[in-house]
Amino acid sequence: MGSPVEEAAPPTDDPAAGAPRADGHAPPEPSPGLPAEAVVDLDAISGNAGVLRGRLGGAQLMAVVKADGYGHGAVPAARAALAGGAAWLGVAHVHEALALRRAGISAPVLAWLLTPGLDLTAAVAADVDLSVAAPWSLGEVAAAARVTGRTASIHLEVDTGMSRGGASPALWADLLDAVAGHVAEGSVRVRGTWAHFASADTPGDASVDAQLEAFSGAVAVARARGVDPGLLHHANSPAALFDPRARFDLARCGIALYGLSPAPHVASSVQLGLVPAMTLTARLAHVRSVPADAGVSYGLTHRTPRATTLGLVPVGYGDGLPRHASSRPGGGGAVLVAGRRRPVLGRVCMDQVVVDLGGEAPAPGEPVVLFGAGEAAGRPAEPTAQDWAEAAGTIAYEVVTRIGPRVPRRWTGGTA
Ligand SMILES: *Cc1c(COP(=O)(O)O)cnc(C)c1O
């Protein structure tokens, strides 16, 4: 390890034209004493909410903060989204909605994934809206409303073609009749009617047209049965961004809020004006030289073609880094060290991953960015969650959401 530690210098490449915040500032580093940290830029989340609002015309934005805000922290992400113009919050599970209420968040919240036997009384008492797609959930919500002496707010979910959740078309009319009975008795009020797209990330896909048509039909059936469908919502991030017909009264956006493109083959974050909010940082744990033909990591799947230097990054699949991003000819993950992109060598381990420092020998402790805002922050060399997704054959949603509890979160920006 003869060469001196390279100065951490900003990248020399020009920031991309049209980058929303091409400041080229140094990326975040882990807090002192931590091997790794996920730093979440709440101003980016607020800004992304504003960008989405701008794309929605008159429709309102529901910020989807399920799965701990896609790994970004549900409560801080929710606050940042509300500050940026979101009017609603959306989660999958009732317990996720209650955690928002416990944190003092009073904005409208919808929880859409019920299972039989949940205690729904706390949700009804805390004014959490609940999705209903079948007689059993209607019955359980109405029972909780009676226990609490309140009227439960429900959103009716209809399947328009994805065959996931939602009442199937054949059972929709019967569900509506049952709903009408409960509305008349005062146990429930219908606040919304909704469905979910299967392929909105492929603009122009025929299934989008078919789902929109099925949705119009389902709404017409509701009105014909005397049920006011309330707020209509069908769009996720890609539909909200790419299809004005899909926006209705409310759009449920998750991934775009966190600054990642829902359809990178259509438009990148930068092209959409979004800034990735999460930066996964670490510090080099070890720096060493190896000769040519050294085998690296489990299975020795990589052999160094020439003498080089290696850096050990203390993050692995136990932290949620995808093992599928292990190196292979022409592929694999990469990290940023001192302004330069450095490829992963060999397999991603549970706790660590080896990167090729290309003959440089920064000191142990040198900050590393596994992924961050990249080009959107004027740092084009910096890998993004999208880059890791491509390296691992998955989607950026999975990369950020799976960063696990072993990685501490730190939130920057925002009003806190
Ligand atoms: C997760 C989810 C969303 C958000 O999807 P994005 O593509 O992240 O915007 C919207 N609606 C439902 C029902 C979801 O499960």
The ligand as an ORCA input file, in Angstrom:
! r2SCAN-3c Opt
* xyz 0 1
  C     -47.288      0.018     -2.809
  C     -48.574      0.506     -3.355
  C     -48.672      1.761     -3.980
  C     -47.471      2.608     -4.315
  O     -46.855      2.137     -5.482
  P     -45.613      2.912     -6.130
  O     -45.368      2.229     -7.413
  O     -44.483      2.767     -5.160
  O     -46.025      4.321     -6.275
  C     -49.923      2.214     -4.340
  N     -51.033      1.478     -4.096
  C     -50.968      0.262     -3.541
  C     -52.202     -0.498     -3.314
  C     -49.742     -0.280     -3.165
  O     -49.690     -1.505     -2.634
*
